Structures are given as C-alpha cells and as structure tokens.
Amino acid sequence: MAFESVLADLDERGLRRRRRSVRRLSHDTAEIELDGRPCIDFCSNDYLGISAHPRVTAALVAAAREHGVGARASHLISGHQGEHDALEEELAAFTRRERALLFSTGYMANLGLSTALVRKGGVVLGDALNHASLIDAGRIARASVDHYAHGDAAALDAKLSALNAGPALVLTDGVFSMDGDLAPLPVLAMTCARHGALLSVDDAHGLGVVGDGGGGSVEYFGLTPLQVPALVGTLGKAFGSFGAFVAGDAGLIETLIQRARTYIYTTALPVAVAAATRAALSVSITESWRRTRVLSLARRFRALATDAGIPLAASETPIQPILLGGADAAVAASRRLLEHGFFVAAIRPPTVPDGSSRLRVALSAAHRDADVEGLVAALAEVLAHE
C-alpha cells in the first residue's frame, strides 16, 4: 500500500490529525501545557472536574499498593475481583438497573452488546449521527445495518415498519458527542415498544451530568428500564476515570457475560481503576454542586456567545459546538484561539459529516468564570476575521 499517497491526500484535504502532548498544570483548574505552551483546556470530557480529585487519586494509589497494576487475566478466568463486583453493584444502583457489567472501553461495550444480541443477518438501526462505536457495532455483528435521520422518531418508525426480519436492535447516543443535543428518547422508546425492537442508549456524555441526580438522559426524561432495556455508559468522561459498562436486567447481563466477545476475551479492568471509579462515582453524588456548576457555565457561555453574535448549535449540555463548515476554517480558528491561550479542538470529517467542521467547546466544573469570559472574547475576535 502506498502510505505516502494516503497521507498526502489527508494533508491536501486538511484532514490529517496530529497528536499533542499535554501536561496538567493544576488539579483544580483547566490549566494545561500543550506542547510546552500554557493554555486553558476547553477540550476535555472531564465534565465534573474530578479526574484528579483527592479522594479518587487516593483510592487508586491505595488499591494499586494492595492489588498491583494489572488484573492479570480476563474476568472469566481469574481477573475478576472484589472491587469489580462492588463497582458493578454501585453502577447498577446508580442507574436503577438490576445489574451492570464492566468493559474496558465504551467502544468494547457497544461492540460486545451488539455482537451478543444480534445474530448474523439480524437488523441494527441507528441514529445518523451516532458515535463511531455504535456504527461499527452493527457492522461487526454482521447485521443488516441502516440509519434513520438524526433525532427523527418518525423516520425510525418507517424503517421498523418496513422490516420483514425479526426484532431489531436500535442504537442511539443519549447526548450526541459532537452536537451536544439529547436524543428524543421518550418517542424513540414508544416507537421501539410498538415494533418489538430493543432500544440501547449510549449515555457516555449524559451520565453524571444531566438528570436531577446525574443519572443521564434516561433519568432526564423519566424513562424506566422497561422502556430503555440496555444502557451503556463510559467511566472516562464525567467520572474522570477509565472503562465502561452496560446496565440492564439480569437476563441481559448474563447473556453478555456468555456471548460478548469483547468482555470474554480481554484482560479485566485494573483493580485500582475500579477502586478509583467507585470513589469518583461517590464524589459525583455527594458533590452535586459540580453538576450544577458545569450546567450553569454552559448557560453562561451561551448567553455571552449569543450577545457576541457567535453562532451556536442548539445544546443545553456542556458540549457547545460552533459550526464553521470547512475543515481548513475550523483548523485555522482553533490555531488562532490557541494563540489567545485557549485550546478548543477543531472537529473535522470523518468525525462529523462533510461541510460541518466545527469548534467543539467542552465545559467543565473546573473552569472559572474568567476562563469562559476570556474564551468568548477570543472567539468573537477570531471569528470576526473568518
């Protein structure tokens, strides 16, 4: 394969990605050093600002001293330990489900769920703007994969009505990672129930943040486990740790244990990470001001940006996209913002559709009011020269 031509094509279209080296400058704020340059981080998914919380780091260190670093084996051999059991029980209680099952990543959770529940030739339907892991989940399950228009329950209804096969698996994000909007879960749940389809919600960006108790988009809409049988969550975003889980009834979880290859054939999550996540989950509940704070900052950002004439998408979550269209425009705006001391990532295809490149502002409880005010001022200046 001519790797050089592939890379040259990405360069020509402004789509080549490059890694940056990041070092945190403070555990209490969003100050980082990016490739040696101090700036304020507006890219992190650490929405509650607890990834370096003293209780979380202390739990990690204590568990590492007792259990070591690696789990040493898969869950079904000898890698499953008491901290895993405790975390699964606490996640089940937090999401108000019978059981929860840990996975190493959200990607593996979605792939494991789909391949375990859908037989070859089955049907998987997903929102057109789903995360890549949900899209790949259907493909890897060797299912018939189709998509409905973003957030369009009527389009889903039409797709399900036209099926000649058995019950479908319907996959959707709860909060969409690049747009920040919520899926219309109540009407999606009713549509799935009417057609006997199983609805699975990936609430990676909702859990810990939205809902009265931080229970995510399902809690926000007041839906029950019967209405949303499968809930996927990640632990590396609002909970500031690492890993993922699927929550549901006992039958669903036992089926995943027996058939989810991404659970069966991989080393268990490190015990110390499980212990740290238990502490993070507790902090997210007891320090509920963090959720209030980040949502308040999102409203503050929107108010200031609107006053400054900055075009915003319709999002009430900490994810605030600014659509710019072309990839070059997004990259240039991101670069100029960094010159002002703010790191805001440029999001380009294939992460988002062609023509919808954007700046993705991600707010955190770790941000100060001055950070938000400074960012809006910098955005106004940068976008005025677009």
N, C-alpha and C positions, 0 to 999 in steps of 0.2 A: 504493500500500500504506500502511496506517495504522501507521507505525513506532511511534508513541506507544503504541498498544494492545499491540503485541508486547512492547515494553519494560516496560509496566505489568504484563503477565501474568508476565514473568520476575521482576519485583520481588515480586509477590504470592506467588509460589511459592518465593521465596528462591533463585532460580537465576541471577540476573544476576551476571555476572563483571566485576570491575574490575581494571585493571592497577595494579601497584605499581611505584614507581621504586626500583631497587636500586643501591647503590654498595658495592663491596667495601672493607672496612677493613683487610684483611690478605690477603696472598697465601699465607700458610702455615696459616691457620686458617679456620674457618667464620664469622668475624665479618663482618657486613654492616650497612649502614644502609638501613633500609626506610622510604621516605617520610620520611627525616630522623631515624628512630628506630634507635639501635643495638640489635642483637639477634644471636642465633645462628641461622644458617640450617640448618633441617632439611628443606629442600625441594629442594635441588639434586641433579641426576643426575651430578654430578662425583664419582663414587664413589671414584676413586683420588686425588682431590685434586691433579690435575696440570694443570688448565686454565691455571694461572699459573706452572707450573714454569719455572725459568730457562732450561733447555735448549729448552723448547717456545716460549717467547716470543722467545728469541734466534733460533731458526730462522725464525720468522715475520718478524721485523724484517729479517734478512739477506736473505731471499728477496724481501721487498717492495722493498727497496732495489735489488735486481738486476732483478726482473721487473715491478715496479709492483703495482698493486692488483688490477685485473680481468684475467681471462683473455682478454677482448676478442672471443671468438667461441665457438661451440659446439665440442664435441670433434671432430666430423666435418668441421669447416671448417678453422679454424686455431687453435683454443683448446687443443688437447691438446699438452702439453709434457713435457719430461723428468721433472719432479717427479711428474706424474701417472703416467707409466709406472713410475717407481720405487716409488711408493706402492702401485699395484695389484699389483706383483710381491711386495712385502713383505706385503701383506694376504693374498695367495694363499698365501704360505709360512706365515704365522701361522695361517691356518685350515686348512692342509694340503689345499688345492684346487689344481687346475691353473691357474685364472685368477680374477681379480677385476675388477669393473667399477665405477668411481666414479659416484655420483649426487650431486646437490646436497643432497637431504634423504632421510630414511628414508621419508617419505610418497611421494616420487617413485620411490624404488627399488621399493616394493611395487606401486605403480600400473604402473610400467614392466614389471615382471616379469609381472604378471597379464595385462595387455593384449597383451604379446608372445607369451605361451604359450597363451592361451585364445582361441579363435575365438568369434564371436558364436553364442550358443546353447549354448556349452560349459558345463561344470559346475565350480563352485568351492564347496568345503566348508570351513568354518572353525569354530574353537572359539567358543562363545557369548560368551566374554569377551575375544576378540581386540581388539587396538588398532584404533582407527578407520581407520587407513590400510589395514589388511588387509580390513576390511569394505568400504570404498569401492573397493578394488582389484577385487573381483569385480563390483561394480555397474558400474563404469566400463568393464569389459571386455565389458559387455552379456551377461554369462553368466547361467546359472541358478544363483542363489546360495542356499545353505542352510547351516544351522549345526547342530552337534552339541553336546550338553550339555558343560559345561566339564570338560575333562580326562577325558572318558569315551570310551575307545577302543572299547568295545562299541557305543556309540551311533554312532560313526563307521562301524564295520563294518556296522551295519544300514543306514545311509544309502547306503554304497557298494554293498551287496548289492542294494538296491532300484533302482539306476540302470539305465536302458535305453540311456543315451547312451554315448559313448566314455569314455576315461580321464579322471578328474577331477584337478583341482589342489586339494590340501589345504593350507590355510594355518594356521599356529599361531604364537603367540608362544613363545619358549623360556622366558623368565622373564616372567610377566604383570605389566605395569607398575603396576597398581593393587592387586594382591593379593600380589605377591612370590613366588608359588609357581612351581614348574617344571612344564612340560608333561610328560606321561608319554611322552617321545619314543621309547623302545625299542618299546613296544607300538604306538604310532602308526605307527612305521616298518614294523613287521611287517604291520600292517593294510593300509597303503598298498601294500606289495610284493605282498601276496596278491591285491589287486584291480587291480594295474597303475596305481595312482594316483601322481602326482608330489607328494612332500612338500617344502614350503618352510617353513623355520623363520626367523622374525624374532627374532634374538637381541640386540636393541638393549640390553636390560638385563642380559644374561648375559655378553657378550664383555668380556674384561678383568677380570671379577670371579669367576665360577665356573669350575670346572675346574682341574686341577692346574697348568696353565700359563696360566690366564686365557683359555683357548680357548672358554669359554662352555658352554652347556648341552649342545651336541653332544659336546664333549670330556668333560664331566662324566659323561655316560652311555656314553662309549667307542664312539660310533657313527661309521661311515665315511661318506665322500662318496657311496657307492653307496646307503646307507640313507637319507641326507638329501641329495638331489641339489642342492637350492638353499638357500643360507644368506644371509640378509640381515642386515647389521649397520649400526649408526649410529656416527658418529665424534664426536658431540657429547655423549656421556654418559661412560662410564668413560675414554675417551681425551681428553676435555676440549677437543675441537676443534670441527669442523663438517663436515657432509656425511654420506655413507652409501655403501654398496657392496653388490653382490651377488657371491657367490663360488660357483663351481661348475666343471664340466668345460668344456673348450674349446668344445664344441658349444653348451652353454647360453649362455656369454658371447657368442659370436659371434652367436647368434640375438638376444640382447638388443641388441647393437650395431646390428643391421639393423632391428629391429622395435619396440624400446621407445621410444615417442614422448617419454616424459619424459627420456630420455637424448639423443635425436636433436635435439629442438627446444628446447634451453635452453643458456644460456651455461655453459661449463665452470667447475668449481670453481676459485676463485682459486689461483694457483700458490703464493702464500705460505701459504695454508691447507693445501695439500697438503704443503708442506715442514714446517709445524708439526706436522701429523698424523704424519708419519714420525718426528719426534722424540718425540712422545707415545707412539707405538707402541713405540719403543725403550725409553723410560722405564718403560712398563708391564711390560716383560720384565725389564729389568735391576734395577729396584727392586721386586722381587716382594713385599717386605715390605708394600707398600701394600695389596695384595690380602689378605694375611694380616691386616693391621691392620683393615680395614673389616669383614671377616667376624668377627673377634674382637669388634669393637664391637657388631655385630649380636647376637652371643650374649650379650654383657654387657647390652645393652639388654633383651633378652628375659628374662634372669634377674632383673634388677631390677624390670622391669614385672610379671612374674609374682608376685614377692614382694609387690609393692604392690597386687596384686589388679586390675591393669589388663588388660582382655580383649584378647588378641591373636589375629590370624589365624595360620594355620599357614604360616610363611615362615621360611626359613633364609638369605635373601638380605638385602642392605642395605635392601630395601623392607619396611617394617613397618607395615601398616595397622591402625588401631583403629576398628572398626565402631561407628557411633553411631546409624544408622538414618535419622533425618530430616535434611533439608538445614539447617534452622534450628539444630538441635543441633550439627551439625558446624561451622557458621559461628561460632556463639557460643563453642564450645570453642577454635577457632582464635584468635578475638579475645582471649579471656582468657589464652591461652598467650603471645600477643604482649605482653600487659601484664606477664608474668613475664620477658620478654626472649627468648622462643623463637618463631621463625617456623616453623609447621607448617601446611601448606595444608589447607583443607577441600575435599574432593573430593565433588562432587555430580553428580546426573544432568545431562546425558546421558552424562557420562564413565563413570559407574557406574550399575547398574540402580536403579530406584526403590526406596526403602527401605533402601539400602545405603550411604548417605553416610558418609563416614569422615574421619579424620585420616590422612594418609599421611606417616609418618616416613621420611625418606630419610637414611641414614647415609653418611658419607664418611671416608676416611682422614685428612682434615683436622680431624675432630672430636677434641677432647681428652676424656679420661675424665671430667673435671669437667663438660663440656657434656652428656654422656649422663646423668650422675647428676643434674644440675640439671633436665634435661628430665623425667626420670621423676618427680622430686619435684613439679614443676609439674603434670604430668599427673594425678598422684594427687590433688592439691588441686583442680584444675579439674573432674575427672570426679566427685569426691565431691559436687559441688554440682549435678550434672546432674539 
